[in-house]
Amino acid sequence: MDEREKLRKFRELDDAFAEALRELEKPDSRLDIPTGPPVRSLEEREAEEAQQRQQAFEQRLKSLMSEYAQPRESVAALLRTMKTLGHIA
């Protein structure tokens, strides 16, 4: 693209931007400006990620229990012991 074409495109963009600003300044302006998806708070995202990690852990644990034929009670006892010894939080 040569310099003249770049300058023309810049002027078109500048004109379009100026027009949009003028429209926004009008008190009766009802522009439909897309805002994108709703913004979620950081707490909501962290809670969702924590829930996903919990679900992934539970699925993996169930898979291992099935693979090694371990009943729920023995796994629960093992986890309590590990927690008591400070190996898990």
PLY file of the C-alpha trace (Angstrom):
ply
format ascii 1.0
element vertex 89
property float x
property float y
property float z
element edge 88
property int vertex1
property int vertex2
end_header
0.00 0.00 0.00
1.45 3.36 -0.93
1.44 6.40 1.34
-1.56 8.03 -0.37
-3.69 4.94 0.15
-2.66 4.74 3.80
-3.51 8.40 4.30
-6.91 7.97 2.60
-7.77 4.97 4.80
-6.68 6.88 7.89
-8.89 9.83 6.96
-11.87 7.51 6.38
-11.33 5.92 9.76
-10.91 9.31 11.42
-14.12 10.58 9.80
-16.06 7.51 10.87
-14.77 7.85 14.43
-15.68 11.55 14.54
-19.18 10.77 13.26
-19.64 8.09 15.91
-18.59 10.55 18.62
-21.04 13.16 17.34
-23.84 10.58 17.43
-22.98 9.68 21.02
-23.14 13.32 22.07
-26.70 13.74 20.82
-29.12 13.55 23.76
-31.74 11.60 21.79
-29.19 9.21 20.30
-30.18 5.57 20.55
-27.25 3.77 19.02
-27.13 0.04 19.39
-23.51 -0.31 20.45
-22.45 -3.93 20.96
-20.84 -4.42 24.33
-19.87 -8.06 24.04
-20.61 -10.77 26.55
-21.34 -9.81 30.14
-18.25 -9.28 32.22
-17.86 -11.72 35.07
-16.12 -10.78 38.25
-12.80 -12.30 39.16
-14.44 -14.04 42.13
-17.01 -15.69 39.86
-14.30 -16.94 37.50
-12.17 -18.24 40.37
-15.19 -20.00 41.90
-16.02 -21.57 38.55
-12.41 -22.72 38.07
-12.34 -24.16 41.59
-15.55 -26.05 40.89
-14.10 -27.41 37.63
-10.93 -28.55 39.45
-13.07 -30.22 42.12
-15.13 -32.04 39.49
-11.99 -33.14 37.62
-10.49 -34.43 40.88
-13.66 -36.34 41.74
-13.81 -37.91 38.28
-10.16 -38.95 38.46
-10.62 -40.34 41.97
-13.66 -42.38 40.90
-11.73 -43.68 37.92
-8.81 -44.76 40.12
-11.16 -46.33 42.66
-12.75 -48.34 39.87
-9.43 -49.27 38.28
-7.98 -50.55 41.57
-11.30 -51.94 42.88
-11.21 -49.81 46.03
-14.46 -49.19 47.90
-15.47 -45.69 48.92
-14.96 -46.47 52.63
-11.30 -47.49 52.27
-10.50 -44.44 50.13
-12.24 -42.18 52.67
-10.19 -43.76 55.48
-6.98 -43.27 53.49
-7.80 -39.60 52.87
-8.61 -39.03 56.57
-5.29 -40.61 57.54
-3.37 -38.49 55.04
-5.09 -35.37 56.31
-4.34 -36.27 59.93
-0.66 -36.77 59.05
-0.57 -33.42 57.27
0.00 -34.76 53.79
-3.05 -32.96 52.39
-4.75 -29.73 53.36
0 1
1 2
2 3
3 4
4 5
5 6
6 7
7 8
8 9
9 10
10 11
11 12
12 13
13 14
14 15
15 16
16 17
17 18
18 19
19 20
20 21
21 22
22 23
23 24
24 25
25 26
26 27
27 28
28 29
29 30
30 31
31 32
32 33
33 34
34 35
35 36
36 37
37 38
38 39
39 40
40 41
41 42
42 43
43 44
44 45
45 46
46 47
47 48
48 49
49 50
50 51
51 52
52 53
53 54
54 55
55 56
56 57
57 58
58 59
59 60
60 61
61 62
62 63
63 64
64 65
65 66
66 67
67 68
68 69
69 70
70 71
71 72
72 73
73 74
74 75
75 76
76 77
77 78
78 79
79 80
80 81
81 82
82 83
83 84
84 85
85 86
86 87
87 88
